[in-house]
Amino acid sequence: MGEGRNKEFLMQYGYFDDQNKEYVITRPDTPQSWSNYLGSTAYGAIITNNAGGYGFYQSGARGRFLRLRFNSIPTDQPGRYFYLRDDESGDYWSASWQPVGKPLSEYDSVCRHGTGYTVIESKYNGIRSQATYYVPLGQNFEYWRLNVTNESDRPRELSLFTYCEFSNNWETTQDGVNLQYSLFIVRGEYLDRLDNCPSGLLRITSQDNLPISTDPAQGDVGRCVWMGLTGAPLSGYDSDRAAFLGPYRGYHNPLAVERGGCSNSKAYGDNACGALHCQITLQPGESRQVLVLLGIGEARAVGAQTLQTFGSFERADLELEKLKAHWHSQLGRLVVETPDEELNHTLNVWGLYNCLITFNWSRATSLVYNGERDGLGFRDSVQDILGVLTAIPEAARQRLELLLTGQVQNGGAIPVIRPFEHRPGHEKAPAPEEFRSDDCLWFFDAVPAYVNETGDFDFYNKILPYADQGEDTVFGHLRRALEFNLERTGRNGLPCGLLADWNDCLKLGFHGESLFVAFQVYRGLKILAEIAQALNRPADKAWAERERAKLEERIRACAWDGEWFIWAIGEDGTVYGTKDFEEGQIYLNTQVWAVISGAATPEQAQTCMKAVRERLATPYGLMLCAPPFVKTSIEVMRAVVFNPGVKENAGIFNHT
Amino acid sequence: MGEGRNKEFLMQYGYFDDQNKEYVITRPDTPQSWSNYLGSTAYGAIITNNAGGYGFYQSGARGRFLRLRFNSIPTDQPGRYFYLRDDESGDYWSASWQPVGKPLSEYDSVCRHGTGYTVIESKYNGIRSQATYYVPLGQNFEYWRLNVTNESDRPRELSLFTYCEFSNNWETTQDGVNLQYSLFIVRGEYLDRLDNCPSGLLRITSQDNLPISTDPAQGDVGRCVWMGLTGAPLSGYDSDRAAFLGPYRGYHNPLAVERGGCSNSKAYGDNACGALHCQITLQPGESRQVLVLLGIGEARAVGAQTLQTFGSFERADLELEKLKAHWHSQLGRLVVETPDEELNHTLNVWGLYNCLITFNWSRATSLVYNGERDGLGFRDSVQDILGVLTAIPEAARQRLELLLTGQVQNGGAIPVIRPFEHRPGHEKAPAPEEFRSDDCLWFFDAVPAYVNETGDFDFYNKILPYADQGEDTVFGHLRRALEFNLERTGRNGLPCGLLADWNDCLKLGFHGESLFVAFQVYRGLKILAEIAQALNRPADKAWAERERAKLEERIRACAWDGEWFIWAIGEDGTVYGTKDFEEGQIYLNTQVWAVISGAATPEQAQTCMKAVRERLATPYGLMLCAPPFVKTSIEVMRAVVFNPGVKENAGIFNHT
């Protein structure tokens, strides 16, 4: 999709509001669900422009307490719903367009994805509603706030219903696969007489879950969810999904909503939901609000206490202001003004917000990843550092240190780091055949960038453990990274691709040689020499320069195809990325990294970039040789934009 | 649920038609989806009374080519749908009540689950339809046949649409979890000019799948699906799910059906579907038929050839007759006539049909198992032999031999056998801590039952390999089974529970002792002695009698609680199944097996059965101590009915 068409396409559905730092979606029937991220890495939530999405504690894979049906129709259901019902006519709709999906000729909706919060406004049949969702800073619960206004000229009797669906098993793959077990472990009940919580609480428990935290202070968060509503007296509830939805119905037409009342069901096996019902009367022009709190932990203790402390509109207001101030201060640390407005708002607001979100969750939680990935992918997360250095240098340094302790003593890395469980010095090193070749080479981007941004030059001398055993200075970690590749070379003396280089999908064979990695190493040696010079380590400098000269010679000997650089030489001798192939003649990454690393001669640089430019004009004309295509094309984008940490998940700005 | 209430409940929804060997569901809004099984272990299909369900090749876990959304709302969608549309009014419905779900005041539906086929008849707005689904014997494809009759008094213009949804990845867990990968591998296209197939074919491929067969003759069945329609000219098609359903719609209101036409979409990533559209005109009283064939294998070769050979109504008729004859002959091999009609039809038709289905698929495919189980669970399958011996003695013997080769040389068993991949003598034995204690003890039910049914006494002398290494006669396998338990005893000299005894959920600790297993061993020793006597093996007989006497003494020493037998003694010394517990005082299984095995004295037998009877009057009053409850209650049923092989999955007779 070309840039012009892309912009035009986007503008059909919404716009960037830089003033409020919100993306405003002006019509709800977007081609895909557009998501926002709420909360922290401890208590996280995804919410779409139709209030779809899920919730999780620490891990989207193993801590999923609010359920989403992946790849269903529509793709973002269920979520955090408010249903509204006109109790005179029986007509009902939802505060987000979906799931009821009234005709858009009668239903107006605007969604504002802000920084850590989402607001969905709608108007239907004289009733305006505004639903606001957010997780207060540092808390393990979320607010759903609903404001309802009667804009018609007669009094209105309305029913309001909440709906969300709880996982039976917080381990999300098991929740969808092992029905023999998962359908018989959930319990739901309403606690209506609590000393410190007069409004009562829904309490949902799973009898068994993998413990997802070993911290005893976390108690039973891994088993319990609570949910309460304030602002109006409760008329009823359902904690059993089947009771609320009714037989042969869906989220678009729940029986309880159609009928105008819940059945006060207890969940006992099968599936649990969070349905709370209240009835309000609104005079013309009158507004009413209700506030829903939903969190993890034991209802009687954590839930009741939280409702007591946070269950007022004043407190909810305050928490939203704190949240906005927190995010806006991060976004305000570097402000760029150029004549190009789009560049400004990408650098100042939207790109940066995306980078911060990616920094938090890596690739582990989205509408695409359904429990398959868990934790921080190593190389992704090293890359992600770059995008957030100006905004959160201290957090970036902490993450960088965490990642440096994910390097094992031989210089390679463990592929995934789980921040809440990582134990440097005690992790199991991957088996020899499991190492990827590029993992630690990304440190040569992230570490100097951090030092240059902060001036914290002493960081190079900081001693950090390896993942498995031993320790070294950060400088030592960097040198080990290069040695790892230099010790693993193929028949042409170039670094082996090992299990994979950056392109996971291209199988070179373990001893196949990757030019992409060769260029990364070449560049790394150059950077190491510069750091060694500054640190006054002449022996290291000499070593790096010597190795670099040797590597340069080997690259010269076999990497140039005449008009561009090859991608790789397979274990079986196949040369990838040459004129001889019908598809996949030129791999963009090797051209770009040949230039970036300085390994290309000026003449080669000119020639290969020309070859790239010629082919970039043709969609898919370039290096799209290995399925899945999307992965490769994302890597093209990574290589050509300044920031390799752009989020590849389904985020709100995937479409920009 | 009591027996009387159960029957009354059932009769609200349908009845047994013994004449036609069909279960007739007279209203479609059953509380749960009621499934039938079509096809063979090679090409299998599940279809519900609302035409929901899925399809698979060899393995429901790894060969899933037709997709179902587990535990969704409703629980059986999608499936194999026909949509009908009145092209004058635009009104549309489905040939099964769901997924469109017209009001039942206007829509009549009768579903007949027969032996290997299902017929769904419906009538709506003057149009009668009859959809018949089956897999011809020995074939890798399925028929969907639709007969439409105009019962109104005016000519009618109708559109007919098919719909099913293809898995992107035949490995079903991956299909639902790994969306990064699975959303970009499917391709769908319509081949409209095939020499030997004038009507054209839909061709669906996945670029990558785990190979599920190493048999080269299977070719690319693991990647390709084809689908064709005959009987009316094609008006259009969709192979892209989103194109057919439309944005923010579901199976109940597909855009293509509402609009009255497909968009001839090609699937290229995302999700693929099988939508074929044709238009027919029916005069008052006139009927028309269309025939859909859907199968696996390369469309151009296998699909076109199959359509040419099988794509006529005459051939489809013939195949249905052959299929019925095949099943009915199996059901007719043992006919029981008693004054109790319900006992008759259970023994002669429905119980037996269920046992045959269970024999085929074990517990690996249902609406409950979503890829978690794959292959034949060892002990389940040994038990399942009992239910089918009279109907299919030869197949039962083959299965029994397969299972005997799942026993490892130490006498224990591997927990799951994959019939298409099992390599006796080359399987890896479980680790010591992975063995369950009861697995091979079920041979003492299955093997003598086979021999007694067939008179094949020489079977005891047949030499069969062990799973891991070595071989022995069947008699030798039986003796090894007992030695396995006798070599693994706890502090009271009783057999250890190991990883689990029959009750997976009760954790005794590995060295805890199970009375249930003790009674099985006691009984096994008695049976072995009898066989040894008949085989003239006095040493074996003496060994078995000696071991039995020793075991009897140990049982006497600690197993009797005063009014009943305990269940077990945990590794930590806890005695389970005593008066001292508030819940779980009496375990039914140990009482029943104490009596069956002859280990109970006549007095103990009387006393413990009395205790059981007293508690059976109270629902859940007995031994329901361990979640999931359902598992335990199924085991109660197993213990009290004569046939331990009753299918525990969601089948059509779960509710009887």
Contacts between the chains, C-beta under 8 A, distances in Angstrom:
chain1	res1	chain2	res2	distance
A	29	B	247	6.2
A	29	B	248	6.1
A	31	B	247	7.1
A	69	B	69	6.9
A	69	B	72	6.0
A	70	B	176	6.4
A	70	B	177	7.6
A	70	B	179	6.3
A	71	B	176	6.9
A	71	B	179	5.9
A	71	B	183	7.1
A	71	B	271	6.9
A	72	B	69	6.0
A	72	B	72	6.7
A	73	B	241	7.7
A	73	B	245	5.7
A	73	B	249	6.9
A	73	B	250	5.1
A	73	B	251	7.2
A	74	B	247	7.6
A	74	B	248	5.2
A	98	B	248	6.2
A	101	B	248	5.8
A	173	B	173	6.8
A	173	B	177	5.5
A	176	B	70	6.4
A	176	B	71	6.9
A	176	B	176	6.0
A	176	B	177	7.6
A	176	B	370	6.8
A	177	B	70	7.6
A	177	B	173	5.5
A	177	B	176	7.6
A	177	B	370	4.8
A	177	B	371	5.5
A	177	B	372	4.9
A	178	B	370	7.6
A	178	B	372	4.5
A	179	B	70	6.2
A	179	B	71	5.9
A	179	B	368	4.8
A	179	B	369	6.9
A	179	B	370	5.9
A	179	B	372	7.7
A	180	B	368	5.7
A	180	B	369	6.6
A	180	B	372	7.0
A	180	B	373	7.8
A	180	B	628	7.5
A	180	B	631	7.7
A	181	B	628	6.2
A	183	B	71	7.1
A	183	B	368	7.6
A	184	B	627	6.4
A	184	B	628	3.7
A	184	B	629	6.4
A	184	B	630	5.7
A	185	B	627	6.7
A	185	B	628	6.9
A	207	B	627	5.8
A	208	B	627	7.6
A	241	B	73	7.8
A	245	B	73	5.8
A	247	B	29	6.3
A	247	B	31	7.1
A	247	B	74	7.6
A	248	B	29	6.1
A	248	B	74	5.3
A	248	B	98	6.3
A	248	B	101	5.9
A	249	B	73	6.9
A	250	B	73	5.1
A	250	B	250	6.6
A	250	B	252	7.6
A	251	B	73	7.2
A	252	B	250	7.6
A	269	B	628	8.0
A	269	B	629	7.9
A	271	B	71	7.0
A	367	B	179	8.0
A	368	B	179	4.8
A	368	B	180	5.6
A	368	B	183	7.5
A	369	B	179	6.9
A	369	B	180	6.5
A	370	B	176	6.8
A	370	B	177	4.8
A	370	B	178	7.6
A	370	B	179	6.0
A	371	B	177	5.5
A	372	B	177	4.9
A	372	B	178	4.5
A	372	B	179	7.7
A	372	B	180	7.0
A	373	B	180	7.8
A	627	B	184	6.7
A	627	B	185	6.6
A	627	B	207	5.5
A	627	B	208	7.1
A	628	B	180	7.6
A	628	B	181	6.0
A	628	B	184	3.8
A	628	B	185	6.6
A	629	B	184	6.4
A	629	B	269	7.9
A	630	B	184	5.4
A	630	B	269	7.8
A	631	B	180	7.7
